Amino acid sequence: MALNLRQRAVVSSFICTSPQSPQGLTFALFKRMCSGSIDATDKSPELAAKREILEETTLDDNDIFLLRKGKPFSLIDEGLKTEWTVHPFAWQLKEDAKPITFDWEHTEFHFIKPADIDAYDHVPQLEIGLNRVMVSPETERALAVLKNDHESGAHALAIKALELLLRMANGKELAALSKVDEIWKEIRWRAWHLAKNGRPSMG
């Protein structure tokens, strides 16, 4: 890593429709995504993300809820001599959410499928954050099982998560991969999402 880099932490949010909706998961593509710095007064990256969404779209807890968070990643801007640590989040719109209202930073948006992102102009490196919060259909179903379990304790839920991970390891999606390192990478990635996004008690 280059020396003498300023350290800055930011959030990046994707406002999504439900994965179970008829059209599947789509996200609102803005000319500038809902992002911003984590201020000293923000108690967590998640709260910083909610603050930015409220400021830029007027959406609040009555309109959205956390679908999942992505693993933070770093980007280096040598011109600004800054290393940015990006905390990505996916937020799901509630059924009765009010319409998105723009502030001065945005003029228009489109709901698109993640797979179609390359067909649209977007801010640089957006796909990195998007890939951090998007999961495969098998992982989506496994996360739903954990989130809908309101009876198991933390230990029982962790065992269930391991059983789901083992089931995915023997599933069709991983069977389609040919390289061992790709399989291990995908297993680690799914395990991370099960631990961090299954239920808060598992984080």
C-alpha positions as CSV (number, residue, x, y, z in Angstrom):
1,M,0.0,0.0,0.0
2,A,1.2,3.5,-0.8
3,L,2.5,5.6,2.0
4,N,1.1,8.9,3.4
5,L,-2.5,8.2,2.3
6,R,-5.3,9.9,4.0
7,Q,-7.9,7.5,5.3
8,R,-11.5,8.2,4.6
9,A,-14.6,6.0,5.3
10,V,-17.7,6.2,3.1
11,V,-21.0,4.4,2.7
12,S,-22.6,3.4,-0.6
13,S,-26.3,2.3,-0.7
14,F,-28.4,0.4,-3.2
15,I,-32.2,0.9,-2.9
16,C,-33.8,-2.3,-4.1
17,T,-37.1,-4.0,-4.8
18,S,-37.9,-7.3,-3.1
19,P,-36.0,-10.3,-4.4
20,Q,-39.4,-12.1,-4.1
21,S,-41.2,-9.6,-6.3
22,P,-42.5,-10.7,-9.8
23,Q,-39.6,-8.9,-11.5
24,G,-37.1,-10.1,-9.0
25,L,-34.5,-7.8,-7.3
26,T,-33.9,-4.5,-9.1
27,F,-32.1,-1.5,-7.7
28,A,-32.4,2.3,-8.3
29,L,-29.6,3.5,-10.6
30,F,-28.9,7.1,-10.0
31,K,-26.5,9.3,-11.9
32,R,-24.8,9.6,-8.5
33,M,-25.4,6.8,-6.1
34,C,-26.6,7.4,-2.5
35,S,-23.2,7.7,-0.9
36,G,-21.3,9.9,1.4
37,S,-18.7,10.2,4.2
38,I,-19.1,8.6,7.6
39,D,-19.1,11.5,10.0
40,A,-17.7,11.6,13.4
41,T,-21.2,11.9,14.8
42,D,-22.4,8.7,13.0
43,K,-22.6,5.9,15.5
44,S,-22.1,3.2,12.8
45,P,-21.7,2.9,9.0
46,E,-25.3,1.6,8.8
47,L,-26.6,4.7,10.5
48,A,-24.5,6.9,8.2
49,A,-26.0,5.2,5.2
50,K,-29.5,5.8,6.5
51,R,-28.7,9.4,7.1
52,E,-27.4,9.8,3.5
53,I,-30.5,8.1,2.1
54,L,-32.8,10.4,4.1
55,E,-30.8,13.5,2.9
56,E,-30.7,12.5,-0.7
57,T,-34.1,10.7,-1.3
58,T,-36.3,11.6,1.8
59,L,-36.7,7.8,2.4
60,D,-36.6,6.8,6.1
61,D,-37.3,3.8,8.3
62,N,-41.0,4.0,7.3
63,D,-40.0,3.3,3.7
64,I,-36.9,1.0,3.7
65,F,-35.3,-1.7,5.8
66,L,-31.8,-3.2,5.6
67,L,-31.8,-6.1,3.1
68,R,-28.2,-6.9,3.7
69,K,-24.7,-5.4,4.1
70,G,-21.7,-6.1,2.0
71,K,-18.1,-6.7,3.1
72,P,-16.2,-3.4,3.1
73,F,-13.5,-2.8,0.5
74,S,-10.8,-0.2,-0.2
75,L,-10.1,2.0,-3.2
76,I,-7.0,4.1,-3.6
77,D,-7.1,7.5,-5.3
78,E,-3.4,8.4,-5.9
79,G,-4.4,11.8,-7.3
80,L,-6.0,12.7,-4.0
81,K,-3.6,10.6,-2.0
82,T,-6.5,9.0,-0.2
83,E,-7.5,5.5,0.6
84,W,-11.3,5.1,0.7
85,T,-12.9,2.4,2.8
86,V,-16.3,1.7,1.3
87,H,-19.2,0.2,3.3
88,P,-21.9,-1.1,0.9
89,F,-25.5,-1.7,1.9
90,A,-28.6,-2.9,0.1
91,W,-31.9,-1.5,1.4
92,Q,-35.3,-2.9,0.4
93,L,-38.3,-0.7,-0.3
94,K,-41.4,-1.4,1.8
95,E,-44.6,-2.1,0.0
96,D,-46.1,1.3,1.1
97,A,-42.9,3.3,0.7
98,K,-43.4,6.9,-0.5
99,P,-41.9,7.9,-3.8
100,I,-38.3,8.8,-4.0
101,T,-37.8,12.6,-3.9
102,F,-34.5,14.0,-5.2
103,D,-32.2,16.5,-3.6
104,W,-29.9,18.7,-5.7
105,E,-27.5,15.8,-6.3
106,H,-29.9,13.7,-8.4
107,T,-32.0,14.4,-11.4
108,E,-33.3,10.9,-12.5
109,F,-33.1,7.2,-11.8
110,H,-34.1,3.9,-13.3
111,F,-34.8,0.5,-11.6
112,I,-32.6,-2.1,-13.3
113,K,-31.5,-5.6,-12.7
114,P,-28.0,-6.1,-11.4
115,A,-27.0,-8.1,-14.5
116,D,-27.8,-5.2,-16.7
117,I,-25.5,-2.6,-15.1
118,D,-23.0,-2.6,-17.9
119,A,-25.7,-1.4,-20.3
120,Y,-26.0,1.9,-18.4
121,D,-23.7,4.8,-17.6
122,H,-22.8,4.8,-13.9
123,V,-20.2,6.1,-11.5
124,P,-16.8,4.4,-11.5
125,Q,-16.3,1.2,-9.4
126,L,-20.1,1.0,-8.7
127,E,-20.1,-2.7,-9.7
128,I,-17.6,-3.5,-6.9
129,G,-20.1,-2.4,-4.2
130,L,-23.0,-4.0,-6.1
131,N,-21.2,-7.3,-6.2
132,R,-20.6,-7.1,-2.5
133,V,-24.4,-6.9,-1.7
134,M,-25.8,-9.2,-4.4
135,V,-26.0,-12.9,-3.8
136,S,-27.0,-16.0,-5.8
137,P,-30.5,-17.5,-5.8
138,E,-29.3,-20.4,-3.5
139,T,-27.8,-17.9,-1.1
140,E,-30.9,-15.7,-1.2
141,R,-33.1,-18.7,-0.2
142,A,-30.7,-19.7,2.6
143,L,-30.8,-16.2,4.0
144,A,-34.6,-16.2,3.9
145,V,-34.6,-19.4,5.9
146,L,-32.5,-17.8,8.6
147,K,-34.3,-14.5,8.7
148,N,-37.7,-16.2,9.0
149,D,-36.5,-18.3,11.9
150,H,-37.8,-16.4,15.0
151,E,-37.6,-19.4,17.4
152,S,-34.0,-20.7,17.3
153,G,-31.4,-19.4,19.6
154,A,-28.0,-18.2,18.4
155,H,-26.3,-21.6,18.7
156,A,-29.2,-23.5,16.9
157,L,-29.3,-20.8,14.2
158,A,-25.5,-21.1,13.7
159,I,-25.9,-24.9,13.2
160,K,-28.7,-24.3,10.8
161,A,-26.5,-21.9,8.8
162,L,-23.8,-24.5,8.6
163,E,-26.3,-27.0,7.3
164,L,-27.5,-24.6,4.7
165,L,-23.9,-23.9,3.7
166,L,-23.2,-27.6,3.3
167,R,-26.4,-28.0,1.2
168,M,-25.2,-25.1,-1.0
169,A,-21.7,-26.7,-1.3
170,N,-23.4,-29.8,-2.8
171,G,-25.8,-27.7,-4.9
172,K,-26.1,-27.0,-8.6
173,E,-24.5,-23.5,-8.5
174,L,-21.2,-24.7,-7.1
175,A,-21.2,-27.8,-9.2
176,A,-21.2,-25.6,-12.3
177,L,-17.8,-24.2,-11.2
178,S,-14.7,-26.0,-12.6
179,K,-11.8,-24.5,-10.7
180,V,-11.1,-25.4,-7.0
181,D,-10.1,-21.9,-6.1
182,E,-13.4,-20.5,-7.5
183,I,-15.4,-23.1,-5.5
184,W,-13.6,-22.2,-2.2
185,K,-13.9,-18.4,-2.9
186,E,-17.7,-18.8,-3.4
187,I,-18.1,-21.0,-0.3
188,R,-16.2,-18.3,1.8
189,W,-18.4,-15.6,0.3
190,R,-21.6,-17.4,1.1
191,A,-20.5,-18.2,4.6
192,W,-19.8,-14.5,5.1
193,H,-23.3,-13.5,4.1
194,L,-24.9,-16.2,6.2
195,A,-23.0,-15.0,9.2
196,K,-23.5,-11.3,8.7
197,N,-26.9,-11.1,7.1
198,G,-28.7,-14.2,8.4
199,R,-29.7,-12.6,11.7
200,P,-27.9,-9.9,13.8
201,S,-27.3,-12.5,16.6
202,M,-25.0,-14.4,14.2
203,G,-22.8,-11.4,13.3
